Amino acid sequence: MSVSVERLEHNLAKLTIEIPAEEVAAAEERAYQKNRSKINIPGFRKGKAPKKMIENLYGADVFMEDAVNDLVPDAYEAACKESGLEIMSRPEIDYKQVEHGKAIVLEAVVAVKPEVKLGEYKGLHTDVAAPAVTDEEIEAELKKDQDQNATENDVEDRPLKEGDTAHLDYAGTVDGVAFDGGTAKDQELVIGSHSFIEGFEEQMVGMNIGEEKDLNVTFPEEYHAKELAGKAAVFHVKLNAISEKVLPELDDEFAAEVSEFETLEEYKNSIREKLQKSKEEAATREKEDKLLEQAVANAEMDIPDVMVESQAEDMVRDFGQRLQMQGLKLEQYLQYTGLTMPQLVEQNKEAAKKRIQGRLVLEAIAAAEGLEATEEDLEAEYKRLADQYSMEVEQVKQYMGDEESEKSMKADLATQKALDLLVAEAK
């Protein structure tokens, strides 16, 4: 294999890769051996037809596609290493020669790491500060704890009111016709939670146990089920039971039950400390973001469009994985939102460009300041990951201790040091 490199404008490069004819012939032979049992040729037992006979019948290039798929990925990877370029995007490949008996020749256009000309990055200014925790915020946290530790008591001597949990059956129709998902039995609905269509819960207020009623509602114009969007519907409901939430008293006994503290006052102080720490961490992140934005604005760099495109696609892929962890497929999300995949990628391009710019500037600062991750830094990061995922350090190293992963971790740690420097040097 041979490779030549041509530098293009806007931090692009073209790799011209040639895979020798003898390697192509060997790959075609492997494709023949792999597929011969699937090919029927009159006059030959299945799988026994000579390669030449198959090529005469189906064309000389019959095995070329398999040969290309076999050879090109490894050839491209080897060419990238041989080129010495720091490649920052997926390739745009153009096949120049793919012909039986000849070498495969292809061109791969890629983005390479842009050079960054740093501007001012020390002595930048930001006035971000963590606000103090208010008594109202502490009370809100206590209210959450109350709700989580509340009990449900059955109600039999009064009608349904806001805040109650209704136990109901319902059957919905549009123009007198039932629709998918519109019927259910033994459902629980907190009145006032706005979990159902607007107007549904309000019309249930005042119902008595055993009572049945028709509720008239209208689906929102932006409803996820397009066939129901904006449609008027009737839900026939039956109220089977009512229960109400009983909140525990906020006292020392409650504090001892839900925390490690003996008194409510101690518990409140711990909540204040936790909230203050959270605010300070948020303020630090905001301060880092603002300082990095300034450092990026002061720097000069030329980001290729394909690099932004690749980053945006990666961000969409990560988003899809997070959705999957929540039980939702990316295809379902696109269906609910009415977006296409290209539109979702387009929506992420601005954020992708900012992410690329920020990373490049931090890497440039780390290089300019000689900031590197030490073995002690790496060990500390392994320990942090082990604590985060409740694993042993050696287990983390088994998963992430290969050469590429360690190289990536060291690069991340160096950029964090650059970010710490921005904060330390800020006015």
N, C-alpha and C positions, 0 to 999 in steps of 0.2 A: 504493500500500500504506500502511496505517496500523497503528500499534502502540500499545497502552497497557500500562502496567506496574503490577502490584499486588504489593506486598511481603507475603509470608505469614510465618507463624511458622517458627522453626527454620532461618532463613537460606534460605528458599525464596522464589521469585518466580514470578508467573504473567504470561506475555506473551500478550495477546490480539491476534492478527494478523488483519487483514482485507485480502484481495486483491480489488481492484475487479472488478465483473462484466465490464467490457470486456476486462480482461486474461485473465479466465477464458475468455471467448468466443474470444479470439485463440488461446489454448492449445488449445481444443477444435478450432479450425480447423486448427492445426498437426497435431493428432492425426489428424484426418480425412485430411489430405493424406498423412500418413505411412502410414496403414493402408488407404486406399481400395483399393489394388491387391490386397489380401488378401480383400476382401469380395465375395461373389457375391450378386447380387440378380436374381431372375428377371425377364427382359425387358430387362436391361441388360448390355452387355459388361462383363467383369471390370474393375473399377477405374473404371467410368464412372457408377456410381449416384450421384445427387445426395446431398448430406449430409442434407438434410431427409428424403429417402426412407429413408435408413439409420436416422435417429433415430426415424421413425414405426414402422419395423419392429422395431427392437431396443430402443427406449426413448430418451427425450430425454437420458438420462445416459450413453449408450453410450461417449462419448469423455471422460467426466469423470475416470475413474481415471488415464488418461494425462495429462490436464491437471493433476491434482493432483501427480502425480509430476514433472511438468515445472516447476511453479511453486513448490511448497512449499519445497524445499531452499534455493533462492536467497532466497525471502521470509523464511525463518527466519534465515538468515545475516545478511541486511540488518537484520532486527528486532533481533537480538542487538547489532549495532553501534550501532543507533539508541538502544537502551535505555540504553547506557552501563554496563551491569552487567558485573561480572567473573564470568562463568558458569563453573561448576566441574563440571558433569555433563552427560550427554546428556539431551535433553528427554523428558518424558512428554507426548505429544501427544494431545489430545482434539479431534476435529473437531466443531464446533458447527453448521456449515452447509456442505453440499456439494450444491449443487442447480443444475441447468442453468438458465442465465439470471440467476443471482444471484451475489453475491460469495461467495468461500470465506472462512469464518470458523473459526479454530482457536485453541485455547488450548495453550500450551506451559509446563509447570511445570518449573523448573530450580533447581538449587542455585546459590547465589551465594557468593562468597568470604566465609567467616565473619570477623567482627572478632575479633581476639585481644587479650585483656587480659593483658599480660605481668606475671609475678611476678618473683621474684628470678632473675637469670640471671648475675650476676657473683659471684665469690667462692664458687662451688660447689666441692664437694670430691669427689675420687676418688683412690684409692690404686693405680691401675693402673700397673704398671711392667713393662718387658720383661725376662723372665728371661734369665740368661746361657746361652750355648750350651754344651752338655755334650760331653764326649769321645765319649759313646755316640751322640749325634746326628751327629757328624762321621763316625764309623765307619759309621753307617747310610747316609749319603750315598755314602761310598766303596764300600759294598757294592752300591748301585744301579749305580754306574759299572762295577764288576766284572761284574755281571750283564749290563749292556748291551754289554760288550766281550768276553763269554765266547764260546768256540767250542764247536761240537757235534762230538763224535767218535763214530764208530760203535762199538758194543759187540757182540762176537760170542761171548765166552767165559764168559758168566755169565747168570743169570736177571735179570729185571726187578726193580729196586728203587726205593724212594722217591727222587724227585729226577730220575729218568731221564725221557726223552721216549719214549713208546711210539708206534710207527707201526702203526696197526691198522685192521682192517675190523670193523664191527659191524652187527648186525641185531636190532632189538628187537621183542618181541611182548607183548601183553597178552591173557591168556586164549587164547593161541595165534594171535592175529590181529595182523598187522603194523599199525603206525600211522604217520601222517604224521610225517616228520622222524626216524624211528627207525632209519633205515638209512643207512650211509655207508661209503665205501671210502677207503683211504689218508689216514686222519685222524691228526693228531698230538695227543697228550695228555701233558701233564707230570704225572707221578704225584706226588700230594701237593698239587696246585694246587686241588683241590676244584672243578674246572670242571664235572665231570659229577655225576650224582645220587649222593648219599651211599651209600657202599658199593661203587660201581663201581670206583674206582681201587684201593681196598684189596684187592679180590678179584683184581686183576690182578698184584699183587706176587708174585714167584716164578715167573711164567710164562717159558717159554723161546721163543726165536724159532721161528716155525712152529707153535707150539702153539695149539690151539683150546679154548674153554672157555665154559660157560654161566654167566652172572653173574645172580644173583637180587637185585633191588633193588625199592624202593618209592618211587614219586613222592611228593614233599612234598604235604601237604594244601593248601598255598597255591600250588601250581604254576600258572603262567600259562595253560597249556592246560587248561581246566576239565575236559575229558573224560578227562584222565589223572590229575588230582589225587587223591592218596591210593591210586592203583591199584598192585598188584604187577605187576612186569614181569620178563621174562627177556631178557637181551641175549646173543646168541651172538657171541663175539669171536674174532678171529684176530690174533695178534701177528706182524706182518711183519718188524719190525726194532726195534732199541733204539739210542738215542744218549744220550750223557751230556754234561752241560755241564762244560767245563773253564775254570775261572776264571784270569785272569792274576794274576801276583804283584803285590802292592801295593808298588812300589818306585819309584825315581826314573825308571826307563825308562817305567813305566806312566804316571806323572804327565806326563812330557814328551809322551807319545803322545796323551793325552786332554785336555790343557790347554795353556795358553801358558807354564806354569811348568816349570823345569828339575828341580826336586827335589820329592819327595813332601811334605816339610815345608812348602814354599812353597804347594803345592796345598792342603794341609790348612788353612793360614792363610786362603787365599782362600775356602774353603768356610765357615770360621768367620765371616768377615766377611759373606758372603752370607746365611748363616742368621741372624746377629745383626741385619742390616738388615731381613730379613723379619719377625723377631720384634718389632722396634721399630715397624715399620709396622703390624703387627697390634695392638700395644699402643696405638698412636695411635688406630686405628679404634675399639678398645674404649673408650678414654678418651672419645673424641668421643661415642660412643653413650650412655655412662653420663651424661655431662654434659647431653646433649640430653634424655635421659629426665627428668632432674631439672628442666630448664627447662620442659619440657612439663607435668610434674606441678605446677609452680608457676604455670602460666598457666591462663587460663579461655577456653574457646571452645565453640561449639555446632556440631558437625559433622553436617550432614544425612545421613540414611541413604542417599539416592540418590547422594550424593557418594562415600560408602564403596563402594557397589555399583559405581559406574563405575570407581573405582580398582582394585577387586578384579578386575573384568572385564579391565581393561588389563593387570594383572599376569598373569592367565591367558593372555592373548593373547601377551605377551612370552615366557612360559614355552613356549607352543606353537611360537614362532619358534625358540627355543633348541633345542627337541627336533628340529625340522626340520633344523637345521644338523648334528645328530648322526645324521640319517637315520631319525628316528622321527616319525610323525605323532601329533598330539594325540589323534586318535580311537583310535589303537592303544594309547596310554598309558592312556586311559580304559578300554579293553577289558581290558588287563592288570591294572589296579588294581581294576576293578569299580566305579569311580566314575562318576557322571553329571556333566555340565557344571555344573548348578546346585550340586552338592555341592562341586566343585572351587572354584567361585567363593566358596562359603560358607567353605571352609577358608582362603581368602586374606583374608577380611574383617578379621580382627584385625590382620594385618600391614599391610593397606591403611590402616586407621585410624591406626596408628602412623606410617606414612609421611606421611599427610596432616598429622597433628598436628606432626610434626617439621618439615616444610616450612613450614607456616604460622608456627610460632614463629620459625624462622630468618629468614623474610621480615619478620616484625614486628621482630625485633632489628635487622636490617639497616636498616629504616626508622627505628627509634628512634635508631640510632647514626650515621645518615647514610652508611652503607656502600654504595658503588656501584662497579661495574666501570668502569675507565678504558679508553681505547683501547689503552693499553699492556698492560693485563690481557688484553684481547681478542686482541691480536697474539700474546701469549705462549701463550694457549690454542690458537690456530691452529697455532703452532709445535709445541706438545706433541702435538696430534692428527696433524700431519704426520709427526712422528718415530714415533708409535705405529703408524701405518699405512703407513710407508715411502713417503710421498707428498711432493710439493712443496707448500709453503704455499699457492701460488696455486691448486693443484688443490683443496685443502681448501676454500678460499674459494669456488670455483666451485660446489662441492657444498652448502656450508653458509652462504654469504655473503649470502643474501637477508635482507630486513628482519626477518621473523618469527624466523628461526633466530638471527640476531644478538641480537635481543631476549631470546630464551630463554637463549642462552649468557650474556648479561650478568646475567640474573636468577640463573642457577646460580652464577656467579662471586661475586655479591653474597652469596648464602646461604653459600658456602664461607668468605667473609670473616667472616660472623657466627659460623660454627662455629669458625674460628680464634680469634675473640675469646673465645668460651666457654672454650677451652683456655688461652689466654693469661691470662685473669682467674681461672682456677681456683686454689684453694688447694692 
